[in-house]
Amino acid sequence: MSEGLYEELKAYEGLPAAEGGVGRDLVNEPMIRHWCEAMGDTNPAYTGPDAIAPPTMLQAWTMGGLGGHRSRSAAQDELFGLLDKAGFSSVVATDCEQEYLRPIRVGDEITFDAVIESVSEQKTTKLGTGHFVTTRMDVRANGELAGTHRFRILKFAPAKRPSTAGSASGPASGSASGPASGSASGSSKPAAEDGKPARRPRPVINRDNAGFWKGVEEHKVLIQRCTECSVLRFPWLPGCNSCGGAEWDTVEASGEGTVFSYVVMHHPPFPAFDPPYAVGLIELAEGVRMISNVVGVPHDEVRIGMAVRLEFLRTDEELEVPVFRPVGASAAVGSVA
């Protein structure tokens, strides 16, 4: 590590990352309602004339939207420029921390400032070697400090990767989430470094989600149902998050659903996937939501509200995963509806 570079980076600690920010809107009931509906939060404290905002909305009030605030200060641009020049040109968000100091209420005006709080020494991670940069945003309501939001990224030079063929890692949840769910394009699979087709990550199967993956083997998507309050839940959990009950049975999903939301993955490239591809949050007819790929149409034709139907995609000789195809789209050869 260059001591000279690290001294240059440390000199940016304490400099502003953003100054004089003002929330685009006063704290208001419609935004609180939309947030609570999206999160499924029915706490009565968030409704009515004396409503407070959910604490986890702290950052939401500072966001500028598509045409809003400048995201970085000149000091932050300079800091990132130094890191880029030194070869640490890749970036990944690593974590954030929030501290809540007083309730934010309907009608409050939100203001905020941000500072470059710290730059770490050079660190080596599985992703590569680089520096962690932490910024701290102080959020004020009517001039009074209401909370802090720390956001940490890693600026790094990617490590050289060994062959990933036969990888056994994958998502820990019972859902067919993220890249493990199947390609949206149906194009040829990228090859691993040894020339063999790269295999998709294996799902992590444990005692809490084994029943889900057993159902997938039988071409079923099984939804847990609490036997005490009858509430359905997905992904699979060891207990009911509605009544706390520990006993449950299952309901087989009909396979009908709609695209509740979606993202199109362009980067980073991942072995066995051919970006861009669509990953959707699918609302099943039973009312629960699961993450999976939307297949059978180009990624840029996926739309919120699109009707989809479950099918099962065989990704290799060992693995099948549930995916969703728009109603009316041609079925893939070899797929199981």
C-alpha positions in Angstrom: 0.0 0.0 0.0 1.2 3.5 -0.9 1.5 5.5 2.4 1.5 8.6 0.3 -1.9 7.7 -1.3 -3.4 6.8 2.1 -2.3 10.2 3.5 -4.0 11.9 0.6 -7.2 9.9 1.1 -7.2 10.6 4.9 -7.1 14.3 4.1 -10.6 14.2 2.8 -12.0 13.0 6.2 -14.3 15.6 7.6 -14.9 17.4 4.3 -18.5 17.8 3.1 -20.1 15.1 0.9 -23.3 17.3 0.6 -24.3 20.6 2.1 -27.5 22.5 2.6 -29.8 19.8 1.3 -33.5 20.4 1.7 -36.2 17.7 1.3 -38.3 18.2 -1.8 -41.5 17.8 0.2 -42.6 18.4 3.8 -43.2 15.2 5.7 -46.7 14.1 4.5 -49.3 11.4 4.9 -49.5 10.2 1.3 -45.7 9.3 1.3 -46.1 7.6 4.7 -49.1 5.7 3.4 -47.3 4.5 0.3 -44.3 3.4 2.3 -46.4 1.5 4.8 -48.4 -0.2 2.1 -45.2 -1.3 0.3 -43.8 -2.6 3.6 -47.0 -4.1 4.9 -46.7 -2.0 8.1 -50.1 -1.4 9.8 -48.8 0.4 12.9 -51.5 2.9 13.9 -48.9 5.4 14.9 -48.3 6.1 11.2 -51.9 7.2 10.4 -54.2 10.0 11.4 -53.7 13.7 12.2 -50.9 13.1 14.7 -49.1 10.6 12.5 -45.3 10.1 12.7 -43.2 8.7 9.9 -41.8 5.2 10.2 -38.2 5.7 11.4 -36.8 3.6 8.5 -38.1 6.4 6.1 -35.3 8.6 7.4 -33.4 8.6 4.1 -36.5 8.7 1.9 -37.2 12.3 2.9 -33.7 13.4 1.6 -34.0 11.8 -1.8 -34.1 14.1 -4.8 -35.8 12.0 -7.3 -34.9 11.8 -11.0 -34.3 15.6 -11.2 -33.3 16.3 -7.7 -30.2 16.9 -5.6 -26.6 16.6 -6.8 -25.4 13.4 -5.3 -21.8 14.2 -4.6 -19.8 17.2 -3.5 -16.6 18.4 -5.2 -14.6 16.9 -2.3 -16.2 13.5 -2.8 -15.6 13.7 -6.6 -11.9 14.4 -5.9 -11.7 11.5 -3.4 -13.2 9.1 -5.9 -11.0 10.4 -8.7 -7.9 9.6 -6.6 -9.1 6.1 -6.0 -10.0 5.6 -9.6 -6.5 6.8 -10.7 -4.9 4.4 -8.3 -6.7 1.5 -9.9 -9.6 1.2 -7.4 -12.2 1.9 -10.0 -14.9 -0.7 -9.1 -17.4 0.1 -6.4 -19.9 -1.9 -4.3 -22.1 -0.7 -1.4 -21.3 -2.7 1.7 -23.7 -1.6 4.5 -25.6 1.3 6.0 -26.4 2.2 9.6 -29.2 4.5 10.9 -29.7 6.1 14.3 -33.1 7.6 15.2 -33.0 10.5 17.6 -36.5 12.0 17.5 -39.8 11.2 15.7 -40.3 12.8 12.3 -43.9 14.2 12.1 -46.3 15.2 9.4 -45.5 18.8 8.4 -41.8 18.7 9.3 -39.3 20.3 6.9 -36.3 18.0 6.4 -32.8 19.4 5.9 -29.6 17.5 5.8 -25.8 17.7 5.4 -23.3 14.9 4.7 -19.7 14.5 5.5 -16.9 12.1 4.5 -16.5 10.5 7.8 -13.7 8.0 7.2 -11.5 6.3 4.6 -10.0 3.0 5.6 -6.5 1.7 5.1 -6.1 -0.6 2.1 -8.1 -3.8 2.7 -8.2 -7.1 0.8 -11.6 -8.8 0.4 -12.9 -11.6 -1.7 -14.0 -9.0 -4.3 -10.6 -7.4 -4.5 -8.3 -4.9 -2.8 -9.4 -1.4 -2.0 -10.6 1.2 0.5 -13.8 1.5 2.5 -15.3 5.0 2.3 -18.0 6.0 4.9 -20.2 9.0 4.6 -22.5 10.3 7.4 -25.7 12.2 6.7 -27.2 14.2 9.5 -31.0 14.6 9.0 -32.8 17.4 10.7 -36.5 18.0 11.1 -37.4 21.7 11.6 -33.8 22.3 12.4 -33.6 19.6 15.1 -31.3 16.6 14.6 -33.7 13.7 13.9 -31.3 11.0 12.9 -28.1 9.9 11.2 -27.5 7.7 8.2 -24.1 6.2 7.6 -23.4 4.7 4.2 -20.3 2.6 3.4 -18.9 1.6 0.1 -15.8 -0.3 -1.1 -13.8 1.2 -3.9 -11.6 -1.7 -5.2 -9.6 -3.3 -7.9 -11.3 -6.6 -8.7 -9.5 -9.8 -7.7 -8.7 -12.3 -10.4 -11.3 -15.1 -10.1 -10.7 -18.8 -10.4 -13.1 -21.0 -12.3 -16.6 -21.0 -10.8 -17.8 -24.2 -12.5 -19.6 -26.3 -10.0 -20.0 -23.5 -7.4 -22.1 -24.6 -4.5 -23.0 -21.2 -3.1 -26.4 -19.5 -3.6 -29.2 -17.5 -2.0 -30.0 -18.6 1.6 -33.7 -18.0 1.4 -36.3 -20.5 0.2 -37.2 -18.3 -2.8 -35.8 -18.7 -6.3 -34.3 -15.3 -6.0 -31.7 -13.4 -8.0 -29.4 -15.1 -10.5 -30.3 -18.6 -9.2 -33.7 -18.3 -10.7 -32.9 -18.6 -14.4 -31.9 -16.6 -17.3 -34.4 -14.2 -18.9 -32.9 -14.4 -22.3 -32.7 -18.1 -23.1 -29.4 -17.5 -24.9 -26.3 -19.6 -24.7 -24.7 -19.8 -21.3 -21.3 -18.2 -20.8 -18.5 -20.6 -20.3 -16.3 -21.0 -17.2 -12.5 -20.6 -17.5 -12.0 -24.3 -18.2 -14.3 -24.0 -21.3 -17.2 -25.9 -19.8 -20.6 -24.3 -19.4 -20.7 -22.3 -16.2 -23.2 -23.8 -13.7 -25.7 -21.6 -11.8 -25.1 -21.3 -8.0 -26.7 -24.0 -5.9 -29.5 -22.8 -3.5 -28.6 -23.2 0.1 -31.1 -25.7 1.5 -31.6 -25.9 5.3 -34.2 -27.3 7.6 -36.3 -24.1 7.3 -36.6 -24.1 3.5 -36.1 -27.8 2.6 -39.9 -28.3 2.1 -39.9 -25.5 -0.5 -37.2 -27.1 -2.6 -38.8 -30.5 -2.2 -41.9 -29.0 -3.7 -39.8 -27.5 -6.6 -38.5 -31.0 -7.4 -42.2 -32.1 -7.8 -42.9 -28.9 -9.9 -44.8 -27.2 -7.2 -44.4 -23.9 -5.4 -45.5 -24.4 -1.8 -46.5 -21.5 0.4 -46.5 -21.9 4.1 -49.8 -21.4 6.0 -49.9 -20.8 9.8 -52.3 -23.3 11.3 -53.1 -20.9 14.1 -54.1 -17.8 12.2 -54.2 -19.1 8.6 -51.9 -16.3 7.3 -49.8 -17.3 4.3 -46.2 -16.5 4.3 -43.3 -16.5 1.8 -40.4 -16.9 1.8 -40.4 -19.8 4.2 -39.8 -19.0 7.9 -39.6 -21.1 11.0 -42.5 -19.2 12.7 -45.5 -17.0 11.7 -44.6 -13.3 11.5 -48.3 -12.4 12.2 -49.2 -14.3 15.3 -45.9 -16.0 16.3 -47.3 -19.5 15.8 -44.7 -22.2 15.2 -47.0 -24.8 13.5 -47.8 -24.6 9.8 -48.9 -26.5 6.7 -48.6 -25.7 3.0 -50.8 -24.5 0.2 -49.8 -25.1 -3.4 -49.6 -22.0 -5.5 -51.9 -22.0 -8.6 -49.0 -20.6 -10.7 -50.9 -17.4 -11.6 -49.3 -14.1 -10.8 -48.5 -10.6 -11.8 -45.3 -8.6 -11.9 -45.4 -6.3 -8.8 -42.0 -4.8 -9.5 -38.8 -5.7 -11.4 -35.2 -4.8 -12.1 -33.1 -5.4 -15.1 -29.6 -6.8 -14.3 -26.8 -5.3 -16.5 -23.9 -5.5 -14.1 -21.9 -7.1 -12.6 -21.4 -9.9 -15.0 -21.9 -13.3 -13.4 -20.9 -16.8 -14.6 -23.8 -18.7 -16.2 -25.9 -15.5 -16.9 -26.1 -13.5 -20.0 -27.1 -9.9 -19.1 -29.3 -8.0 -19.4 -32.0 -10.1 -17.8 -35.1 -9.3 -15.8 -35.6 -10.2 -12.1 -39.2 -9.7 -11.0 -41.0 -9.5 -7.7 -44.0 -11.6 -8.5 -47.3 -11.3 -6.6 -48.9 -14.7 -6.7 -52.7 -15.1 -6.9 -52.6 -16.3 -3.3 -51.3 -12.8 -2.2 -47.7 -13.5 -1.3 -44.7 -12.3 -3.3 -41.6 -14.1 -4.5 -38.5 -13.2 -6.4 -37.7 -15.0 -9.7 -36.8 -14.4 -13.3 -39.2 -13.2 -15.9 -38.5 -15.3 -19.0 -39.8 -15.6 -22.5 -39.8 -11.9 -23.5 -37.0 -9.3 -24.0 -36.0 -7.7 -20.7 -37.2 -4.3 -21.9 -40.7 -5.6 -22.5 -41.3 -6.6 -18.9 -43.9 -4.3 -17.2 -45.4 -3.8 -13.8 -48.8 -5.4 -13.7 -47.9 -8.0 -16.5 -49.8 -11.3 -16.0 -47.4 -14.2 -15.7 -47.6 -17.9 -15.2 -45.2 -20.3 -13.3 -43.0 -22.7 -15.1 -39.9 -24.7 -14.1 -36.6 -24.1 -15.9 -33.9 -26.9 -15.9 -30.6 -25.1 -15.7 -28.4 -28.2 -15.7 -28.5 -31.9 -15.0 -29.0 -31.3 -11.2 -31.0 -28.1 -10.8 -34.5 -26.9 -11.7 -35.9 -23.5 -10.6 -39.3 -21.8 -10.7 -39.5 -18.9 -13.2 -42.4 -16.9 -14.6 -43.4 -16.4 -18.2 -45.8 -13.7 -19.4 -49.2 -15.1 -20.3 -49.4 -15.5 -24.0 -45.6 -15.7 -24.5 -44.4 -18.9 -26.3 -43.3 -21.6 -23.9 -39.6 -22.6 -24.0 -38.6 -25.9 -25.4 -38.1 -28.3 -22.5 -39.8 -26.1 -19.9 -42.4 -27.5 -17.6 -45.6 -25.4 -17.1 
